[in-house]
Amino acid sequence: MRGALVRKGDRIPQRRIVTKREREVLNCLKRGKTNADIAIVLGISENTVKFHMKAIMRKLRVITRSHCVAVAIRRRLISLR
């Protein structure tokens, strides 16, 4: 259902926590890429990468890039490989 409200207590599937593009950023991040590298690989600006990183870190409630990757792997948002 597009545009449906999520009520408190509703369970959101783990894969839907982050967008497809945010998962792409996470996959680059787990390989140790910098924001500039990620921007080149994905064909977006470095500011857009920063925007996605802030959104990911907010959603996962983390403050470091390495913790971000660890949490994403633990929640199976991205694979270890």
C-alpha positions in Angstrom: 0.0 0.0 0.0 1.7 3.1 -1.2 1.4 6.1 1.2 0.1 4.0 4.1 0.8 5.2 7.5 3.0 3.2 9.8 1.6 2.9 13.2 3.7 2.7 16.4 4.4 -1.0 17.0 4.1 -2.0 13.4 7.0 -4.2 12.2 8.8 -2.9 9.1 10.7 -5.6 7.1 14.5 -5.1 7.6 15.2 -4.7 3.9 12.8 -1.8 3.8 14.6 0.2 6.5 17.1 1.6 3.9 16.4 2.4 0.2 18.0 0.6 -2.7 20.4 3.5 -3.2 21.3 3.5 0.4 22.2 -0.2 0.2 24.4 0.6 -2.8 26.2 3.2 -0.7 26.5 0.6 2.2 28.0 -1.9 -0.1 30.7 0.5 -1.3 31.3 1.6 2.3 31.9 -2.0 3.5 34.7 -2.1 0.9 36.4 0.9 2.5 35.5 3.4 -0.2 35.6 7.1 0.6 32.7 9.4 -0.1 34.5 10.6 -3.2 35.1 7.0 -4.4 31.4 6.1 -3.8 30.3 9.2 -5.7 32.4 8.0 -8.7 31.2 4.4 -8.6 27.6 5.3 -8.3 27.7 8.3 -10.7 26.4 10.8 -8.1 27.8 13.9 -6.4 29.8 13.6 -3.2 27.2 15.8 -1.5 24.5 13.2 -2.5 26.7 10.5 -0.9 26.9 12.5 2.3 23.1 12.9 2.2 22.7 9.2 1.9 25.2 8.5 4.6 23.5 10.8 7.1 20.1 9.1 6.3 21.6 5.6 6.8 23.3 6.5 10.0 20.2 8.1 11.4 18.0 5.1 10.5 20.5 2.6 12.0 21.2 4.9 15.0 25.0 4.8 14.7 27.6 7.5 14.7 30.6 5.9 12.9 31.0 4.5 9.4 32.4 1.2 10.7 29.6 0.7 13.1 27.2 1.5 10.3 28.5 -1.3 8.2 28.6 -3.7 11.2 24.9 -3.0 12.0 23.9 -3.3 8.4 25.5 -6.7 8.1 24.1 -7.9 11.4 20.6 -6.8 10.3 21.1 -8.5 7.0 20.6 -5.2 5.0 23.8 -6.1 3.1 25.8 -9.3 2.9 29.3 -9.8 4.2 30.6 -10.7 0.7 
